[in-house]
Amino acid sequence: MSHRFRRTALLGAGLAAVLTAGTFLVACGSDDKPAPSGASELSVSGSYIPLPATPGGMGAGYLTVSNSGGGDDELVKVSSPEAKSVTMHRSTGSTMEEVEALPVPAHGSLRLDRGGNHLMIMGWDRNPAVGDQLELDLTFAKGATITVQVPVKPLTYRPGS
């Protein structure tokens, strides 16, 4: 075997080893850093607002906040650029009370639905109609803010029916 061919073969083998090692390191490493075990990982689903019975009147908002993370969190504020105020309420039996925060447990969810925890939306900028969307900004104790577009549904709407 010639000296030139042997050097080319050795360089080729060395290059193959470097590329293989690089591929292995890329496959084993990741820029995606997992959330710390005590962090919350929040998402919102199933949001809707039944059309208020009185045009421009008080409306209710319903949604589910899911937390797939290992840390508890709390919904501490809800606002909308399209309404004067949005407040959080807890209903138990026949009583309803405004609350400052609603818990979102680790690996759990916060459900806002009819007859339970819910949002009250007051002072609409315009009379909503079925099919409109209202922007809600949900602020959490650990600093996250999630903006959702919530559809206005018929007053009699029931999810899953």
CORDAHU-V431817 format. One record per helix or strand of 3 or more residues. SS is the DSSP state (A for helix, B for strand). FROM is the first residue (numbers start at 1). TO is the last residue. If there is no record, write none. Layout:
BEGIN
ss->SS from->FROM to->TO
ss->SS from->FROM to->TO
END
This chain:
BEGIN
ss->A from->3 to->28
ss->B from->42 to->50
ss->B from->59 to->67
ss->B from->73 to->79
ss->B from->83 to->92
ss->B from->95 to->99
ss->B from->102 to->104
ss->B from->108 to->112
ss->B from->118 to->124
ss->B from->133 to->140
ss->B from->145 to->153
END
